[in-house]
Amino acid sequence: MKLATAFARFMVLMAASLSASAHFLVVHTPEMLLARSADIDMSIVFTHAFSGGPTMDLPGIDAFYAMQLKAGEEELTRIDLMEYLTPVKWGGEDDGEGGLDGKDAYIAEIPRAAMRSLGDYQVVVEPQPYYEAEEDIYIQQITKVIMNVGGAPTNWDQTLGLPTEIRPLNKPYVNWEGGVFRGIVLSNGEPVPFAEIEVEYLNYEPDFEEREFEDDAKITAPLPGYEYVSLRTDAIGTFSIGLPEEGWWGIAALGVGPLTEHNGKEMSQDAVLWVQAKEIDD
């Protein structure tokens, strides 16, 4: 009986641990690399990217902006995008009262005029901390998506002075499936040696119009342990990952930010970067 009780407790702890792992703030638009300026639709959802759920309520967004290096200038320009955010219910069913019972999320409808110049735009989402009740901790994922208009590289590899961020060492928006992506994890601008990293594939395509993830998975994991890949940075804070499938890959450096407490509880302040890989056509 004691053995059975101990085993049951172990399974509960394992379930809680798995539930708290692989949280990702998905910041998605169909293409990171645009041939020309255009209106941009963006979905912002806090979920488990590989399994398409469970999705969590996103408490709110403190800042949403893009950093651009304009021609002839040395300093980055900040483009505030907060006015283009709309709160939505993601993945909800009809609640019988004319609304949806889905999870709190956001969409952004960014007009062409906001990001029309050629070059790179580092889009940043700074969410409010999320309380993970099963672990009794807060999670804040400061997330970057680096986009480009017209193919002219400008500031894709520049740091932004965020509390924590992943600095790319090759372009996040120009990668072939089967390629390798490299980066460096920073906290207060300094490299973080042996930082814990999780890499997860966005396995269910976000449907911007329907406010939900599509039903069909792109790939199947042979076991749950394959749903995300764990690794660490090296002694100078750098890492390399493979991109074996076309699509979006999320990279999260866990607990590397300088803030470790929120509302009197432990907080994991994470740095997230999204990378897009393209299929090689014969």
N, C-alpha and C positions, 0 to 999 in steps of 0.2 A: 504493500500500500504506500509506504514511504517513497519507494522508487517511482511508482506511478505518479504520485503527487509532485515529486521533484521534476519528473519528465514533463508533466503538464505545465509547471511554472516555466521551465526552459522553453517550451514551445510558445508560450505567451510572450516571453521576452524576445524570442526570435521574430515573432510576427510583428511586434512593436518596432523592432530594429529595422526590419525590411520595409515597414510602412513609412518610417521616417527617412529612409534612404531614397536616393534618386529623385528628390524633389527638384523640379526645374521650372523656372520662370520662362515660359515659351514666349518669345517675341518674334512673330513670324510674318513675313510677306512673301509672295510667291518667288520673287527674284531679288537677290542682293545686287546683281550687276545689271544695270539698265542701259540700253543702247542710247536712250535719250531721256530727258526729263519727262515725268508723267505723274499723274495722281497715284498715291501709294496707299493701299489698304493694309492695315496691320492688326493682327490679333495678339492680345496680351493675356495669357492664361497661366495660372499656377497649377501644375499638374505633374503626373509621372509620364514622361514623354514617350517611352517605349510602349507602355501598355495602354496609353490613351486614357489613363485614369488610375485611381480615383483623382478627380479634380478637387482642388481646395478653393475656398473663398479667398480672393485677393483683397486684403483689407483696404488698400488704397495706393495711390501713387503720389509720392512727394515731388518727383521731378521727372520730366520727359522732354528730352531735347536732343539736338544734333550738333556736333562740333565739326566745323568746316574750315579749311585753309583756303582763303580767297586769293585769287591771282594777285601777285605783287605785294602781298602782306606776309609778315613773319609770325603774327600771333593768330591763334585759332579764333574763329567767330562762333559764338553760341547762338543757335536758333531754337527759341523756345517753342515746343510743340504741344504744350499742355492744353491749349484751346481746341485741339483737334481730337481730344479723348472723349469717349462716350462710355459710361458704365453699362454693362449688359449682363444678362444671365446666360451662362455658357452651358450647353448640353442639357437644357431644361425641357421638361414636359409641361403641358398645359396644367396649371394648378386649379382649374375650375372656376377661377375668378378673373379670367381675362389676362392672366400673367403667366410667367414661367417659374418653375421651382428649381432652376439650375443653380450653378455656382456663380458667385460674383467675379466678373472679369471685365476687361476693357477691349474696345476696338478703337482704332485711330484711322481717320480718313484725312490724310495729309494731302493738301492740294499741290499741284505741280509748281506753283509759284514759290512754295516754301523751300524746295530743294531742287532748283532748276539749273544751277551752274554746274559745269563739268567738274568732275573730281570726286573725292571721297567724302562721305558723311558718316561720322561715328555716332550712331543713334544710341542713346543711353536711357535706361529706365531705372529709376531709383524707387523701389516699392517700399511701402510701410512694412515693418516686421510682421511676420505671420506667426501666430502661436500654434505650435504643434503639441496638442494636449497629451498625446500618447507618450511623448518624451519629456513633457513639461519644459520645453525650450522654445525660444523664438528663432525664426529663420528670416534673414534678409538677404536677398540675392540681387546684387547690383549688376545689371545685365547690359551687355553691349551687342549690337548688330552693326557691322561695318558695311555700308552700302557704297556703290559707286555709280556715277552717271557718266556715260560716254567713254568709259575705258581709260580715262586719264588718271593715273595714280597720283595722289597728293599726300594725304596724312593718314593713310591706313595703319601705319606702324607707330604713330605718335602716342605717347601716354597723355592722359587727360587730368592727372592729379586727383583721381578718385581715391576714396579711402582704401579700396582694393580693386584691382583690375587685372585682366590678362592681356599682356602686350603680344600681339601676333608677330611672328618672325617670318611668316609668308602670308600672302593676301587671303583673308577669310572668304572672299567672294570669287576667287579663281582657283578651283581645285578640281582635279579629275578623280573619279572613283578609282580606288586602288592607290591613291597618292598618300603622301605623308604631310601632316600639318605640325608645325612647331610653334611654341610660344613660351612666354616667361610670366610667372605669377608674381605680382607685386602687392605689397601692403605698405601704405604711406610712401609709395614710390620706391621701396626697397625690395629686392628679390627675396622670395621666401623659399629657402632650401627645404627639401623633403616634404613639401606641402601635399596633402591628400587631394587627389583629383578623381572625379567621376565623369565618365564620358557616356552619353546616352544618345541613341538614334531616335529622331522624331518619326515614329513608326506609323502614326495615323495622321493623315493630312488635315490641317485645320480648314474648316469650311467657313469662310468669313461671312457669307450671306446667311447661312443657317445657324451660325453661332454654336458650332459643335465640331467634334472630330469625325472624320469619315469612318464608316464601319469597317472597311477592309484594311487589314494590316499589310505593310509592305514586305516584311520578313517575319519568320517564325524563329523564336529562340528554342534551342533543344532542351534547355533547363532554365528555371528562373534566374540562376546566377549569371546567365549570359545577357540579361536585359540591360545591364550597364557594366562598364569596364572600369576597374579601379587601378590607379597607378599613383606614383609620387613624382614630384619634381626631383631633379638631381641636386647636387651640392650648391649650384649657383642659380637654382630656381627655374631651370628650363625643363621642357618636356617635349616629347614627340609622340604623335598618335597616327595610326593608320586610318584611312577612310575607305573601307571596303565596299561601300554601297553608295549610290547616288542619293542625294537628298540632304537634309539638314542634320547636323551633329551638334549637340550641346556639350560644352566643356565647363564643368563647375569645380572651382578650387574651394574646398570646404573649410570654413572657420578661419580664414586667413586675414580677415579684416581686423582693424584695431579695436572695434567695439565688440565686447564680449558679454555685455549685459544689457537687458532692456526690461523695464518695469520690475526690477528686482529679481529677474530670472536670467539664466544663461541664454546667450544668443550666439548663433552661428552666422557670422557675416561673410557671405560667400561672394566670389567673383565668377560671373558667368559670361562666356563668349560663345556665339553661334557661328558655325562654319557651314558653308554650302559646297557640296561636291556634285559634279555633273557627270552624266553617263557618257562613255566614249562610244560614239557611233561608228560602226565599220563603214 
